[in-house]
Amino acid sequence: MGLLVNGEWHDQWYDTQKHGGEFVRESAQLRDWVGTDGPDGVASHPAEAGRYHLYVSLACPWAHRILIMRKLKGLESLMGVSHVSPLMLDQGWTYDEGEGSSGDPVNGITYHRELYTLTDPHYTGRVTLPVLWDKKRRAIVNNESADLLRILNSAFDELTGNRLDFYPQELREEIDAVNADVYEHINNGVYKSGFATEQSVYEKHVHALFEALERMEKRLSEKRYLAGEWLTEADIRLFTTLVRFDAVYHGHFKCNLKRIEDFPNLANYLRELYQWPGIAQTVNMDHIQRHYYYSHDTINPTRIVPAGPLLNFHRPHDRERLAGQGIFNASDVAPAR
């Protein structure tokens, strides 16, 4: 994971020693909005069909969130998508089609970092995914996945007629509270465990991770979804970590106190979400395993990608018991605006 310094590329891993063995994630810098309901003081751009393009990694959990929201909101015809190769090596993310990328039909770039220098020739910071690109301005609109979830949830509703709401007003306080716990201790907790370079730091974060998983396990014993009876963005944010957990985080990141399969409610919940129409199509386990095991040579210097585990997310689940209805019933999603 390299970075740009004044527009120049540096193949530089995270400096954990500077932080006492801690992995510290940098904040996203490019945070303009699309639509009219963005935060106060943030530049907003009009919602237009065909104007925007998504750049993602099929391996990255943060980018995966946006692919799921794009699918659930029916935005495929309005917004194209390109994905990088799963191999993130000394040049960072690439659009090398020989390594499994889709290529980049919009800008014809070779390296993902070129989107950042097209936006700002003197950009300084980590080069991350996902990215929402404005084809008219030829610049990045936003590279923060939490923002992009909200943008895709509502900005294009007038164009698509799809008014399913994954961040409904009456649930926002609860969603925000769950998101904060899940992000700090689970989404980012697996990285803080896996990228730790001191034993005490690793142990602190891995125990906090499993304590949070236990909290979600208990919550899902009482609620069908994290915020209650409806699927919301909180579920999308947790899902992308859960679906990678047993295949990658359990072994590669040493998050091995238990598997997700060992949590009855989390395991059934994971299978239900995987089986939602369209969501399985966004999951690419080949990209996921090849990216983590091959790209992180500081953790896995042999770059051997394991053959397992064998996972079957198509198995039946028991989540209907909490709602008495099928998983594809329209009432499983919060009411339209």
Phi and psi in degrees as GROMACS dihedral restraints (atoms count N, CA, C in turn):
[ dihedral_restraints ]
;  ai    aj    ak    al  type     phi  dphi    fc
    3     4     5     6     1   -88.8    20    10
    4     5     6     7     1  -173.0    20    10
    6     7     8     9     1  -150.5    20    10
    7     8     9    10     1   162.7    20    10
    9    10    11    12     1  -100.8    20    10
   10    11    12    13     1   139.2    20    10
   12    13    14    15     1  -126.3    20    10
   13    14    15    16     1   110.9    20    10
   15    16    17    18     1    52.5    20    10
   16    17    18    19     1    40.3    20    10
   18    19    20    21     1    84.0    20    10
   19    20    21    22     1    -2.1    20    10
   21    22    23    24     1  -102.6    20    10
   22    23    24    25     1   135.9    20    10
   24    25    26    27     1   -77.3    20    10
   25    26    27    28     1   137.0    20    10
   27    28    29    30     1  -132.2    20    10
   28    29    30    31     1   123.1    20    10
   30    31    32    33     1   -82.5    20    10
   31    32    33    34     1    89.1    20    10
   33    34    35    36     1  -135.0    20    10
   34    35    36    37     1   119.9    20    10
   36    37    38    39     1   -74.0    20    10
   37    38    39    40     1   169.5    20    10
   39    40    41    42     1   -65.1    20    10
   40    41    42    43     1   136.4    20    10
   42    43    44    45     1   -87.8    20    10
   43    44    45    46     1    81.6    20    10
   45    46    47    48     1   -70.4    20    10
   46    47    48    49     1   -28.6    20    10
   48    49    50    51     1   -64.8    20    10
   49    50    51    52     1   -30.0    20    10
   51    52    53    54     1   -62.0    20    10
   52    53    54    55     1   -24.9    20    10
   54    55    56    57     1  -114.8    20    10
   55    56    57    58     1    26.9    20    10
   57    58    59    60     1    68.4    20    10
   58    59    60    61     1    33.4    20    10
   60    61    62    63     1    90.2    20    10
   61    62    63    64     1     1.0    20    10
   63    64    65    66     1   -88.7    20    10
   64    65    66    67     1   140.8    20    10
   66    67    68    69     1   -85.2    20    10
   67    68    69    70     1   126.1    20    10
   69    70    71    72     1  -120.3    20    10
   70    71    72    73     1   116.3    20    10
   72    73    74    75     1   -81.4    20    10
   73    74    75    76     1   134.1    20    10
   75    76    77    78     1   -82.0    20    10
   76    77    78    79     1   149.0    20    10
   78    79    80    81     1   -77.7    20    10
   79    80    81    82     1   147.9    20    10
   81    82    83    84     1   -66.0    20    10
   82    83    84    85     1   147.3    20    10
   84    85    86    87     1  -108.9    20    10
   85    86    87    88     1   -25.9    20    10
   87    88    89    90     1  -101.9    20    10
   88    89    90    91     1   102.8    20    10
   90    91    92    93     1  -136.3    20    10
   91    92    93    94     1    45.1    20    10
   93    94    95    96     1   -71.2    20    10
   94    95    96    97     1   174.1    20    10
   96    97    98    99     1  -126.2    20    10
   97    98    99   100     1   164.9    20    10
   99   100   101   102     1  -124.0    20    10
  100   101   102   103     1   133.3    20    10
  102   103   104   105     1    98.7    20    10
  103   104   105   106     1  -171.7    20    10
  105   106   107   108     1  -108.2    20    10
  106   107   108   109     1    -1.2    20    10
  108   109   110   111     1  -112.1    20    10
  109   110   111   112     1    33.7    20    10
  111   112   113   114     1   -81.1    20    10
  112   113   114   115     1   173.0    20    10
  114   115   116   117     1   -62.0    20    10
  115   116   117   118     1   150.7    20    10
  117   118   119   120     1   -59.9    20    10
  118   119   120   121     1   138.3    20    10
  120   121   122   123     1    83.6    20    10
  121   122   123   124     1     0.1    20    10
  123   124   125   126     1   -99.7    20    10
  124   125   126   127     1   132.5    20    10
  126   127   128   129     1   -60.8    20    10
  127   128   129   130     1   135.5    20    10
  129   130   131   132     1  -121.9    20    10
  130   131   132   133     1   145.1    20    10
  132   133   134   135     1  -121.4    20    10
  133   134   135   136     1   150.4    20    10
  135   136   137   138     1   -70.4    20    10
  136   137   138   139     1   146.6    20    10
  138   139   140   141     1   -79.6    20    10
  139   140   141   142     1   117.6    20    10
  141   142   143   144     1  -138.2    20    10
  142   143   144   145     1   139.7    20    10
  144   145   146   147     1   -65.7    20    10
  145   146   147   148     1   132.3    20    10
  147   148   149   150     1    80.4    20    10
  148   149   150   151     1    -4.3    20    10
  150   151   152   153     1   -79.6    20    10
  151   152   153   154     1   -30.9    20    10
  153   154   155   156     1  -112.0    20    10
  154   155   156   157     1   153.2    20    10
  156   157   158   159     1  -138.6    20    10
  157   158   159   160     1   137.3    20    10
  159   160   161   162     1   -97.1    20    10
  160   161   162   163     1   137.3    20    10
  162   163   164   165     1  -115.0    20    10
  163   164   165   166     1   125.0    20    10
  165   166   167   168     1  -139.2    20    10
  166   167   168   169     1   171.1    20    10
  168   169   170   171     1  -116.9    20    10
  169   170   171   172     1   134.1    20    10
  171   172   173   174     1   -71.5    20    10
  172   173   174   175     1   -16.1    20    10
  174   175   176   177     1   -87.2    20    10
  175   176   177   178     1   -27.6    20    10
  177   178   179   180     1   -81.5    20    10
  178   179   180   181     1   127.1    20    10
  180   181   182   183     1   -66.4    20    10
  181   182   183   184     1   -31.0    20    10
  183   184   185   186     1   -69.2    20    10
  184   185   186   187     1   -42.0    20    10
  186   187   188   189     1   -70.7    20    10
  187   188   189   190     1   -34.3    20    10
  189   190   191   192     1   -59.4    20    10
  190   191   192   193     1   -36.7    20    10
  192   193   194   195     1   -52.6    20    10
  193   194   195   196     1   -43.1    20    10
  195   196   197   198     1   -74.3    20    10
  196   197   198   199     1   -34.9    20    10
  198   199   200   201     1   -61.9    20    10
  199   200   201   202     1   -39.5    20    10
  201   202   203   204     1   -66.1    20    10
  202   203   204   205     1   -46.3    20    10
  204   205   206   207     1   -63.7    20    10
  205   206   207   208     1   -40.0    20    10
  207   208   209   210     1   -57.9    20    10
  208   209   210   211     1   -40.8    20    10
  210   211   212   213     1   -69.3    20    10
  211   212   213   214     1   -48.7    20    10
  213   214   215   216     1   -66.5    20    10
  214   215   216   217     1   -29.5    20    10
  216   217   218   219     1   -92.9    20    10
  217   218   219   220     1     3.4    20    10
  219   220   221   222     1    64.4    20    10
  220   221   222   223     1    42.9    20    10
  222   223   224   225     1  -100.4    20    10
  223   224   225   226     1     5.4    20    10
  225   226   227   228     1   -58.5    20    10
  226   227   228   229     1   -39.1    20    10
  228   229   230   231     1   -77.3    20    10
  229   230   231   232     1   -17.8    20    10
  231   232   233   234     1   -94.4    20    10
  232   233   234   235     1   -22.7    20    10
  234   235   236   237     1  -144.0    20    10
  235   236   237   238     1   111.4    20    10
  237   238   239   240     1   -72.8    20    10
  238   239   240   241     1   170.4    20    10
  240   241   242   243     1  -145.2    20    10
  241   242   243   244     1   141.0    20    10
  243   244   245   246     1  -124.0    20    10
  244   245   246   247     1   142.9    20    10
  246   247   248   249     1  -122.8    20    10
  247   248   249   250     1   146.3    20    10
  249   250   251   252     1   -78.0    20    10
  250   251   252   253     1   170.7    20    10
  252   253   254   255     1   -65.5    20    10
  253   254   255   256     1   151.3    20    10
  255   256   257   258     1   -70.5    20    10
  256   257   258   259     1   -15.3    20    10
  258   259   260   261     1   -91.9    20    10
  259   260   261   262     1   112.6    20    10
  261   262   263   264     1  -107.0    20    10
  262   263   264   265     1    99.1    20    10
  264   265   266   267     1  -113.2    20    10
  265   266   267   268     1  -142.7    20    10
  267   268   269   270     1   -69.0    20    10
  268   269   270   271     1   -18.1    20    10
  270   271   272   273     1  -100.2    20    10
  271   272   273   274     1     7.5    20    10
  273   274   275   276     1    77.4    20    10
  274   275   276   277     1  -158.6    20    10
  276   277   278   279     1   -65.8    20    10
  277   278   279   280     1   136.6    20    10
  279   280   281   282     1  -128.7    20    10
  280   281   282   283     1   164.2    20    10
  282   283   284   285     1  -108.2    20    10
  283   284   285   286     1    38.8    20    10
  285   286   287   288     1   -75.1    20    10
  286   287   288   289     1   107.7    20    10
  288   289   290   291     1   -66.6    20    10
  289   290   291   292     1   -24.7    20    10
  291   292   293   294     1   -69.1    20    10
  292   293   294   295     1   -17.6    20    10
  294   295   296   297     1  -104.9    20    10
  295   296   297   298     1     9.4    20    10
  297   298   299   300     1   106.5    20    10
  298   299   300   301     1     7.8    20    10
  300   301   302   303     1   -79.4    20    10
  301   302   303   304     1   159.2    20    10
  303   304   305   306     1   -76.6    20    10
  304   305   306   307     1   -14.4    20    10
  306   307   308   309     1    79.7    20    10
  307   308   309   310     1   174.3    20    10
  309   310   311   312     1  -123.7    20    10
  310   311   312   313     1    96.3    20    10
  312   313   314   315     1   -75.4    20    10
  313   314   315   316     1   -10.7    20    10
  315   316   317   318     1   -87.3    20    10
  316   317   318   319     1   -52.6    20    10
  318   319   320   321     1  -113.0    20    10
  319   320   321   322     1   -12.0    20    10
  321   322   323   324     1    65.6    20    10
  322   323   324   325     1    28.9    20    10
  324   325   326   327     1   -81.6    20    10
  325   326   327   328     1   160.5    20    10
  327   328   329   330     1   -98.4    20    10
  328   329   330   331     1   -40.9    20    10
  330   331   332   333     1  -116.3    20    10
  331   332   333   334     1   140.4    20    10
  333   334   335   336     1   -60.1    20    10
  334   335   336   337     1   -32.5    20    10
  336   337   338   339     1   -59.9    20    10
  337   338   339   340     1   -21.7    20    10
  339   340   341   342     1   -64.4    20    10
  340   341   342   343     1   -27.7    20    10
  342   343   344   345     1   -62.9    20    10
  343   344   345   346     1   -35.3    20    10
  345   346   347   348     1   -72.1    20    10
  346   347   348   349     1   -40.8    20    10
  348   349   350   351     1   -78.0    20    10
  349   350   351   352     1   -24.0    20    10
  351   352   353   354     1   -66.5    20    10
  352   353   354   355     1   -35.8    20    10
  354   355   356   357     1   -72.8    20    10
  355   356   357   358     1   -42.9    20    10
  357   358   359   360     1  -149.7    20    10
  358   359   360   361     1   108.0    20    10
  360   361   362   363     1   -59.0    20    10
  361   362   363   364     1   -17.4    20    10
  363   364   365   366     1  -112.7    20    10
  364   365   366   367     1    24.3    20    10
  366   367   368   369     1   -58.6    20    10
  367   368   369   370     1   139.3    20    10
  369   370   371   372     1  -127.1    20    10
  370   371   372   373     1   123.6    20    10
  372   373   374   375     1   150.3    20    10
  373   374   375   376     1   174.7    20    10
  375   376   377   378     1   -66.8    20    10
  376   377   378   379     1   148.8    20    10
  378   379   380   381     1  -102.1    20    10
  379   380   381   382     1   106.0    20    10
  381   382   383   384     1  -122.9    20    10
  382   383   384   385     1   169.0    20    10
  384   385   386   387     1  -124.5    20    10
  385   386   387   388     1   154.3    20    10
  387   388   389   390     1   -79.2    20    10
  388   389   390   391     1   166.6    20    10
  390   391   392   393     1  -134.4    20    10
  391   392   393   394     1   133.7    20    10
  393   394   395   396     1  -101.3    20    10
  394   395   396   397     1   121.1    20    10
  396   397   398   399     1  -107.7    20    10
  397   398   399   400     1   136.2    20    10
  399   400   401   402     1   -97.8    20    10
  400   401   402   403     1   111.5    20    10
  402   403   404   405     1   -70.7    20    10
  403   404   405   406     1   -25.8    20    10
  405   406   407   408     1   -73.9    20    10
  406   407   408   409     1   -46.2    20    10
  408   409   410   411     1   -85.3    20    10
  409   410   411   412     1   -13.8    20    10
  411   412   413   414     1    52.8    20    10
  412   413   414   415     1    57.4    20    10
  414   415   416   417     1  -156.5    20    10
  415   416   417   418     1   156.5    20    10
  417   418   419   420     1   -71.5    20    10
  418   419   420   421     1   131.7    20    10
  420   421   422   423     1   -84.4    20    10
  421   422   423   424     1   -48.7    20    10
  423   424   425   426     1  -156.7    20    10
  424   425   426   427     1   139.1    20    10
  426   427   428   429     1  -126.4    20    10
  427   428   429   430     1    27.7    20    10
  429   430   431   432     1  -113.0    20    10
  430   431   432   433     1   116.4    20    10
  432   433   434   435     1   -63.1    20    10
  433   434   435   436     1   -34.4    20    10
  435   436   437   438     1   -63.8    20    10
  436   437   438   439     1   -39.5    20    10
  438   439   440   441     1   -65.6    20    10
  439   440   441   442     1   -44.3    20    10
  441   442   443   444     1   -64.3    20    10
  442   443   444   445     1   -33.3    20    10
  444   445   446   447     1   -58.1    20    10
  445   446   447   448     1   -44.4    20    10
  447   448   449   450     1   -71.2    20    10
  448   449   450   451     1   -38.6    20    10
  450   451   452   453     1   -61.9    20    10
  451   452   453   454     1   -50.5    20    10
  453   454   455   456     1   -68.5    20    10
  454   455   456   457     1   -25.4    20    10
  456   457   458   459     1   -65.5    20    10
  457   458   459   460     1   -29.4    20    10
  459   460   461   462     1  -137.3    20    10
  460   461   462   463     1   -24.4    20    10
  462   463   464   465     1   -64.5    20    10
  463   464   465   466     1   -29.7    20    10
  465   466   467   468     1  -106.9    20    10
  466   467   468   469     1    11.9    20    10
  468   469   470   471     1   -58.4    20    10
  469   470   471   472     1   -38.0    20    10
  471   472   473   474     1   -65.5    20    10
  472   473   474   475     1   -27.5    20    10
  474   475   476   477     1   -85.1    20    10
  475   476   477   478     1   -34.8    20    10
  477   478   479   480     1   -96.5    20    10
  478   479   480   481     1   -26.7    20    10
  480   481   482   483     1    76.8    20    10
  481   482   483   484     1     2.0    20    10
  483   484   485   486     1   -88.4    20    10
  484   485   486   487     1   106.8    20    10
  486   487   488   489     1  -110.7    20    10
  487   488   489   490     1    20.2    20    10
  489   490   491   492     1   -58.1    20    10
  490   491   492   493     1   134.9    20    10
  492   493   494   495     1  -117.4    20    10
  493   494   495   496     1   112.3    20    10
  495   496   497   498     1   -96.8    20    10
  496   497   498   499     1     6.3    20    10
  498   499   500   501     1  -141.3    20    10
  499   500   501   502     1    61.1    20    10
  501   502   503   504     1   -66.7    20    10
  502   503   504   505     1   145.1    20    10
  504   505   506   507     1   -53.5    20    10
  505   506   507   508     1   -43.4    20    10
  507   508   509   510     1   -72.1    20    10
  508   509   510   511     1   -12.8    20    10
  510   511   512   513     1  -111.3    20    10
  511   512   513   514     1     2.1    20    10
  513   514   515   516     1   -61.8    20    10
  514   515   516   517     1   -40.3    20    10
  516   517   518   519     1   -62.0    20    10
  517   518   519   520     1   -43.8    20    10
  519   520   521   522     1   -69.3    20    10
  520   521   522   523     1   -42.3    20    10
  522   523   524   525     1   -59.9    20    10
  523   524   525   526     1   -45.3    20    10
  525   526   527   528     1   -62.2    20    10
  526   527   528   529     1   -39.3    20    10
  528   529   530   531     1   -66.9    20    10
  529   530   531   532     1   -43.5    20    10
  531   532   533   534     1   -65.0    20    10
  532   533   534   535     1   -44.1    20    10
  534   535   536   537     1   -56.6    20    10
  535   536   537   538     1   -42.2    20    10
  537   538   539   540     1   -62.0    20    10
  538   539   540   541     1   -43.3    20    10
  540   541   542   543     1   -67.6    20    10
  541   542   543   544     1   -46.8    20    10
  543   544   545   546     1   -64.9    20    10
  544   545   546   547     1   -43.5    20    10
  546   547   548   549     1   -62.5    20    10
  547   548   549   550     1   -52.4    20    10
  549   550   551   552     1   -63.5    20    10
  550   551   552   553     1   -42.9    20    10
  552   553   554   555     1  -106.3    20    10
  553   554   555   556     1   -18.3    20    10
  555   556   557   558     1  -117.4    20    10
  556   557   558   559     1   -65.5    20    10
  558   559   560   561     1   -53.0    20    10
  559   560   561   562     1   -53.6    20    10
  561   562   563   564     1   -89.3    20    10
  562   563   564   565     1   -18.8    20    10
  564   565   566   567     1   -63.9    20    10
  565   566   567   568     1   -35.5    20    10
  567   568   569   570     1   -65.3    20    10
  568   569   570   571     1   -36.1    20    10
  570   571   572   573     1   -71.9    20    10
  571   572   573   574     1   -40.8    20    10
  573   574   575   576     1   -64.2    20    10
  574   575   576   577     1   -29.5    20    10
  576   577   578   579     1   -75.9    20    10
  577   578   579   580     1   -51.3    20    10
  579   580   581   582     1   -70.0    20    10
  580   581   582   583     1   -31.2    20    10
  582   583   584   585     1   -96.2    20    10
  583   584   585   586     1    -0.9    20    10
  585   586   587   588     1   -61.6    20    10
  586   587   588   589     1   143.3    20    10
  588   589   590   591     1  -120.3    20    10
  589   590   591   592     1    15.3    20    10
  591   592   593   594     1  -132.4    20    10
  592   593   594   595     1   139.5    20    10
  594   595   596   597     1   -57.8    20    10
  595   596   597   598     1   -45.5    20    10
  597   598   599   600     1   -65.1    20    10
  598   599   600   601     1   -35.7    20    10
  600   601   602   603     1   -67.3    20    10
  601   602   603   604     1   -47.0    20    10
  603   604   605   606     1   -55.7    20    10
  604   605   606   607     1   -48.9    20    10
  606   607   608   609     1   -63.1    20    10
  607   608   609   610     1   -39.3    20    10
  609   610   611   612     1   -59.4    20    10
  610   611   612   613     1   -47.2    20    10
  612   613   614   615     1   -78.0    20    10
  613   614   615   616     1   -35.3    20    10
  615   616   617   618     1   -68.5    20    10
  616   617   618   619     1   -35.7    20    10
  618   619   620   621     1   -70.6    20    10
  619   620   621   622     1   -37.9    20    10
  621   622   623   624     1   -64.1    20    10
  622   623   624   625     1   -36.9    20    10
  624   625   626   627     1   -60.0    20    10
  625   626   627   628     1   -48.8    20    10
  627   628   629   630     1   -75.2    20    10
  628   629   630   631     1   -26.7    20    10
  630   631   632   633     1   -64.6    20    10
  631   632   633   634     1   -39.6    20    10
  633   634   635   636     1   -68.7    20    10
  634   635   636   637     1   -39.1    20    10
  636   637   638   639     1   -61.6    20    10
  637   638   639   640     1   -37.7    20    10
  639   640   641   642     1   -64.9    20    10
  640   641   642   643     1   -36.5    20    10
  642   643   644   645     1   -65.0    20    10
  643   644   645   646     1   -41.2    20    10
  645   646   647   648     1   -68.7    20    10
  646   647   648   649     1   -36.6    20    10
  648   649   650   651     1   -59.6    20    10
  649   650   651   652     1   -45.1    20    10
  651   652   653   654     1   -65.6    20    10
  652   653   654   655     1   -42.8    20    10
  654   655   656   657     1   -59.9    20    10
  655   656   657   658     1   -41.1    20    10
  657   658   659   660     1   -78.9    20    10
  658   659   660   661     1    -5.8    20    10
  660   661   662   663     1   -78.3    20    10
  661   662   663   664     1   -18.5    20    10
  663   664   665   666     1  -112.3    20    10
  664   665   666   667     1   -23.6    20    10
  666   667   668   669     1  -127.0    20    10
  667   668   669   670     1   144.1    20    10
  669   670   671   672     1   -68.9    20    10
  670   671   672   673     1   -39.9    20    10
  672   673   674   675     1  -124.3    20    10
  673   674   675   676     1   170.2    20    10
  675   676   677   678     1   -63.2    20    10
  676   677   678   679     1   -32.2    20    10
  678   679   680   681     1  -105.2    20    10
  679   680   681   682     1    11.2    20    10
  681   682   683   684     1   129.2    20    10
  682   683   684   685     1  -130.5    20    10
  684   685   686   687     1   -87.1    20    10
  685   686   687   688     1    -7.5    20    10
  687   688   689   690     1  -119.7    20    10
  688   689   690   691     1   145.9    20    10
  690   691   692   693     1   -68.5    20    10
  691   692   693   694     1   130.8    20    10
  693   694   695   696     1  -133.8    20    10
  694   695   696   697     1  -180.0    20    10
  696   697   698   699     1   -60.5    20    10
  697   698   699   700     1   -25.4    20    10
  699   700   701   702     1   -61.0    20    10
  700   701   702   703     1   -37.7    20    10
  702   703   704   705     1   -70.1    20    10
  703   704   705   706     1   -39.5    20    10
  705   706   707   708     1   -61.9    20    10
  706   707   708   709     1   -42.4    20    10
  708   709   710   711     1   -66.4    20    10
  709   710   711   712     1   -37.1    20    10
  711   712   713   714     1   -75.6    20    10
  712   713   714   715     1   -39.1    20    10
  714   715   716   717     1   -54.6    20    10
  715   716   717   718     1   -43.5    20    10
  717   718   719   720     1   -67.7    20    10
  718   719   720   721     1   -23.1    20    10
  720   721   722   723     1   -80.8    20    10
  721   722   723   724     1   -43.7    20    10
  723   724   725   726     1   -60.9    20    10
  724   725   726   727     1   -40.5    20    10
  726   727   728   729     1   -70.0    20    10
  727   728   729   730     1   -20.6    20    10
  729   730   731   732     1   -93.8    20    10
  730   731   732   733     1   -11.5    20    10
  732   733   734   735     1   -63.7    20    10
  733   734   735   736     1   -59.0    20    10
  735   736   737   738     1   -69.6    20    10
  736   737   738   739     1   -28.6    20    10
  738   739   740   741     1   -79.6    20    10
  739   740   741   742     1   -30.9    20    10
  741   742   743   744     1  -128.9    20    10
  742   743   744   745     1   -58.3    20    10
  744   745   746   747     1   -67.0    20    10
  745   746   747   748     1   -35.0    20    10
  747   748   749   750     1   -58.7    20    10
  748   749   750   751     1   -44.6    20    10
  750   751   752   753     1   -95.3    20    10
  751   752   753   754     1   -57.9    20    10
  753   754   755   756     1   -63.1    20    10
  754   755   756   757     1   -40.6    20    10
  756   757   758   759     1   -97.8    20    10
  757   758   759   760     1     6.3    20    10
  759   760   761   762     1    61.1    20    10
  760   761   762   763     1    30.2    20    10
  762   763   764   765     1   -92.2    20    10
  763   764   765   766     1    66.6    20    10
  765   766   767   768     1  -118.4    20    10
  766   767   768   769     1    25.4    20    10
  768   769   770   771     1   -65.9    20    10
  769   770   771   772     1   -38.5    20    10
  771   772   773   774     1  -151.9    20    10
  772   773   774   775     1   163.5    20    10
  774   775   776   777     1   -94.8    20    10
  775   776   777   778     1   161.5    20    10
  777   778   779   780     1   -60.7    20    10
  778   779   780   781     1   -34.8    20    10
  780   781   782   783     1   -59.7    20    10
  781   782   783   784     1   -20.6    20    10
  783   784   785   786     1   -86.3    20    10
  784   785   786   787     1    -5.2    20    10
  786   787   788   789     1  -102.8    20    10
  787   788   789   790     1   107.4    20    10
  789   790   791   792     1   -56.7    20    10
  790   791   792   793     1   -46.0    20    10
  792   793   794   795     1   -72.8    20    10
  793   794   795   796     1   -43.8    20    10
  795   796   797   798     1   -62.5    20    10
  796   797   798   799     1   -40.4    20    10
  798   799   800   801     1   -65.6    20    10
  799   800   801   802     1   -43.2    20    10
  801   802   803   804     1   -68.0    20    10
  802   803   804   805     1   -40.1    20    10
  804   805   806   807     1   -62.1    20    10
  805   806   807   808     1   -43.7    20    10
  807   808   809   810     1   -58.5    20    10
  808   809   810   811     1   -44.8    20    10
  810   811   812   813     1   -66.4    20    10
  811   812   813   814     1   -38.9    20    10
  813   814   815   816     1   -60.6    20    10
  814   815   816   817     1   -47.6    20    10
  816   817   818   819     1   -64.8    20    10
  817   818   819   820     1   -39.1    20    10
  819   820   821   822     1   -59.9    20    10
  820   821   822   823     1   -34.6    20    10
  822   823   824   825     1   -85.7    20    10
  823   824   825   826     1    -2.5    20    10
  825   826   827   828     1   -60.9    20    10
  826   827   828   829     1   142.7    20    10
  828   829   830   831     1   -53.9    20    10
  829   830   831   832     1   123.1    20    10
  831   832   833   834     1    94.9    20    10
  832   833   834   835     1   -25.7    20    10
  834   835   836   837     1   -70.7    20    10
  835   836   837   838     1   -41.9    20    10
  837   838   839   840     1   -57.5    20    10
  838   839   840   841     1   -31.8    20    10
  840   841   842   843     1   -66.2    20    10
  841   842   843   844     1   -18.3    20    10
  843   844   845   846     1   -91.2    20    10
  844   845   846   847     1    -4.8    20    10
  846   847   848   849     1   -99.0    20    10
  847   848   849   850     1   123.8    20    10
  849   850   851   852     1  -126.7    20    10
  850   851   852   853     1    94.2    20    10
  852   853   854   855     1   -68.3    20    10
  853   854   855   856     1   -27.7    20    10
  855   856   857   858     1   -63.1    20    10
  856   857   858   859     1   -49.2    20    10
  858   859   860   861     1   -61.4    20    10
  859   860   861   862     1   -41.5    20    10
  861   862   863   864     1   -60.3    20    10
  862   863   864   865     1   -52.8    20    10
  864   865   866   867     1   -69.9    20    10
  865   866   867   868     1   -41.7    20    10
  867   868   869   870     1   -64.2    20    10
  868   869   870   871     1   -39.7    20    10
  870   871   872   873     1   -60.7    20    10
  871   872   873   874     1   -56.5    20    10
  873   874   875   876     1   -64.7    20    10
  874   875   876   877     1   -51.6    20    10
  876   877   878   879     1   -72.1    20    10
  877   878   879   880     1   -29.6    20    10
  879   880   881   882     1   -90.9    20    10
  880   881   882   883     1   -33.4    20    10
  882   883   884   885     1   -82.8    20    10
  883   884   885   886     1   -30.1    20    10
  885   886   887   888     1   -93.6    20    10
  886   887   888   889     1    72.9    20    10
  888   889   890   891     1   -73.9    20    10
  889   890   891   892     1   -12.0    20    10
  891   892   893   894     1   -68.9    20    10
  892   893   894   895     1   -26.0    20    10
  894   895   896   897     1   -99.8    20    10
  895   896   897   898     1   -39.5    20    10
  897   898   899   900     1  -126.4    20    10
  898   899   900   901     1    75.6    20    10
  900   901   902   903     1   -62.5    20    10
  901   902   903   904     1   -22.7    20    10
  903   904   905   906     1   -78.8    20    10
  904   905   906   907     1   -16.9    20    10
  906   907   908   909     1    57.9    20    10
  907   908   909   910     1    26.5    20    10
  909   910   911   912     1   -77.9    20    10
  910   911   912   913     1   127.0    20    10
  912   913   914   915     1   -96.0    20    10
  913   914   915   916     1   122.4    20    10
  915   916   917   918     1   -66.0    20    10
  916   917   918   919     1   153.3    20    10
  918   919   920   921     1   -78.2    20    10
  919   920   921   922     1   -23.6    20    10
  921   922   923   924     1  -121.9    20    10
  922   923   924   925     1  -169.8    20    10
  924   925   926   927     1   -80.6    20    10
  925   926   927   928     1   162.8    20    10
  927   928   929   930     1   -84.3    20    10
  928   929   930   931     1   117.9    20    10
  930   931   932   933     1  -117.3    20    10
  931   932   933   934     1   140.7    20    10
  933   934   935   936     1  -131.6    20    10
  934   935   936   937     1    94.0    20    10
  936   937   938   939     1   -83.2    20    10
  937   938   939   940     1     0.7    20    10
  939   940   941   942     1   -89.6    20    10
  940   941   942   943     1    -5.9    20    10
  942   943   944   945     1   -61.4    20    10
  943   944   945   946     1   153.5    20    10
  945   946   947   948     1   -59.0    20    10
  946   947   948   949     1   154.6    20    10
  948   949   950   951     1  -125.5    20    10
  949   950   951   952     1   173.0    20    10
  951   952   953   954     1  -118.3    20    10
  952   953   954   955     1    19.9    20    10
  954   955   956   957     1   -70.5    20    10
  955   956   957   958     1   -18.5    20    10
  957   958   959   960     1   -61.0    20    10
  958   959   960   961     1   -23.2    20    10
  960   961   962   963     1   -61.3    20    10
  961   962   963   964     1   -22.4    20    10
  963   964   965   966     1   -90.6    20    10
  964   965   966   967     1    -6.6    20    10
  966   967   968   969     1  -137.1    20    10
  967   968   969   970     1   -18.2    20    10
  969   970   971   972     1    68.4    20    10
  970   971   972   973     1    31.5    20    10
  972   973   974   975     1  -149.2    20    10
  973   974   975   976     1   161.7    20    10
  975   976   977   978     1   -71.3    20    10
  976   977   978   979     1   157.4    20    10
  978   979   980   981     1   -70.5    20    10
  979   980   981   982     1   -17.7    20    10
  981   982   983   984     1  -103.1    20    10
  982   983   984   985     1    13.3    20    10
  984   985   986   987     1   -69.0    20    10
  985   986   987   988     1   138.5    20    10
  987   988   989   990     1   -58.9    20    10
  988   989   990   991     1   -25.8    20    10
  990   991   992   993     1   -74.1    20    10
  991   992   993   994     1    -4.6    20    10
  993   994   995   996     1   -75.3    20    10
  994   995   996   997     1   -14.7    20    10
  996   997   998   999     1  -108.8    20    10
  997   998   999  1000     1   143.4    20    10
  999  1000  1001  1002     1   -54.1    20    10
 1000  1001  1002  1003     1   147.2    20    10
 1002  1003  1004  1005     1   -55.4    20    10
 1003  1004  1005  1006     1   151.4    20    10
 1005  1006  1007  1008     1   -65.5    20    10
 1006  1007  1008  1009     1   157.1    20    10
